[in-house]
């Protein structure tokens, strides 16, 4: 801790020496928000005042002087509603087309067959005064219509209740303070997240890319400190600056808003029932949330900036991050999205939703704690990944993203090259975008057959990558025959984990019923296809393509890179976790993520232990084929295995399935280890 303290002081001094950081940390928050909030309010007020003081010319068609006079009387009769000066002038029909040159609005009148009068209001939408006058005249005409209706009813001896035999009223159960918080809470949450992110941006660039640009990183690495101590000190320093910037920004913004409210607009918030004292009770939780959010934003910025070698390059790398975080923080502005046990699990989004909940005075301490715990866990995970990056000389001292082999000429790449983490990240990102746009478009156009396009992309990207990088396909994809004992162990391990996945699916169905319904709806459309076609498209193709991508390219590359650093076992564990997480994310379903992650981890472990991807291809095919059979022939499968079709499982059934699952999994692990001692060692 003493070493970390010294490093933190060193990093803070380096950051504070940079004038750009001081400007972003102090000058921008203190000056920008008053200028934006107070200045824009005064400008808008000045524009509105000038509109009210202007004289608006209303042209009307000759022959309707009485109607124009009636409209003019309505304006003079309602001085509070029409606090402007209006002048009516007449024009002939021949002048109608050019009337807008002299008047803000031109009125034309047409007699209808039923005796009513149609008023046509011509205006210029590109002219602000004309648009304002048009809106005002629409209100005047509506009041004139009401006067005529009241006059007609009086002649018939009736009153306005004749027109409204049934009248409805609404009663809002939410208080005015709750409505106020729901309206502006999302915007405040988004602004707070953006403030924290901007506060972390320049310090993160300085401690990563700035260190490389100054040439001091090499000297720092020679100190008697571990890489984790070094990266942790940088992380804490950036988070401190981000917190200070966020606090200054928050104080500046709140001060500007309070000045407008109490200095210019009286006390409208108090009239709405909004309690500042009630807000103060949640202040400690908000401070903790701000600190945790600063940790998360700092970790995200540093994770991107570590690839850059200069300030300019780092700014280019963090631009996509800024866009993603801003879009995620807008979730609080969507009325139908609220903070609950599900949305609290989504980093960044949960902060925005929590701010909306706090301002609407519906604060939940349990959900706030869950939000902060999730964001803190995400920060820890990112820092762990960042520490791994600092262990890689290819990332620290290479020429940014341009050093990745994908950006090299193929003729300069050596035979047997293994894709590095940057190459994998870019390839997976490109594949994800292709799946999102090309795959989705193919599904819309071709329906079920659009799945062929998606599966073709999944198979094509890894094959193109290993061809371009001249990789050893046999080693990278584990293309070798397994031993007989390892096959039996793999089957038992799969059966055991499948039992566990069944129980997990039942639990997830109860927690995420909507996601489960969406998955069932998707598969119900597939069930209309012939079973042979289903096996080909949804079982065989994914078994080959997805295994090549996830257990071949991703798992194989991370594992092989670990061997080069004599860290095979830790690299294999790391490869299992990363490839399984990406495997779960690619299924684009919250309820399927957990089960596919677990299944992917088992498949990756089997590949590691057996040294063969053929086993997992077969198991993957069996898994998908059995799912298609259950979906296609539920009654037949239900007769043989009734518990598979049950909506709910009893406690004895769950206990029995778990017992069988654990027994099979343990036996499978034992057989795998005995059959593959040489591989493990």
Buried (B, 14 or more C-beta within 10 A) or exposed (E): EEBBEBBBEBBBEBBBEBEEBBEBBEEBBBEBBBEEBBEEBEEEEEEEEEBEEBEBBBBBBEEBEEBBEBBBEBBEEEEEEBEBEBEBEBBEEEBBEEBBEEBBBBBBBEEEEEEEBEBEBBBBEEEBBBBBBBEBBEBBBEBBEEBEEEEEBEEEEEEEEEEEEEEEEEEEEEBEBBBBBBBBBBBBBBBBBBBBBBBBBBBBBBBBBBBBBEEEBEEBBEEEBEBBBBBBBBBBBBBBBBBBBBBBBBEBBEBBBEBBBEEEEEEEBEEBBBEEEEBEEBEEBBEBBBBBBBBBBBBBBBBBBBBBBBBEBBBEBBEEBBEEBBEBBBBBBEEEBBBBEEBBBBBBBBBBBBBBBBBBBBBBEEBBEBBBEBBBEBBEEBBEBBBBBBEBEBBBEBEBBEBBBBEBEEEEBEEEBBBBBBBBBBBBEBBBEBBEEBBBEBBEEEEBEBBBBBBBBBBBBBBEBBEBBBBBBEBBBBBEEBBEBBBBBBBBBBBBBBBBBBBBBBEBBEEBEEBBEBBEEEBEEBBEBEEEEBBEBBBBBBBBBBBBBBBBBBBBBBBBBBEEEEBBEEBBBBBBBBBBBBBBBBBEBBBBBBBBBBBBBBBBBBBBBBBBBBBBBBBBBBBBBBBBBBBBEEEEBBEEEEEEEEEEBEEEBBEBBBEBBBBBBEBBBEBBBEBBEEBEE
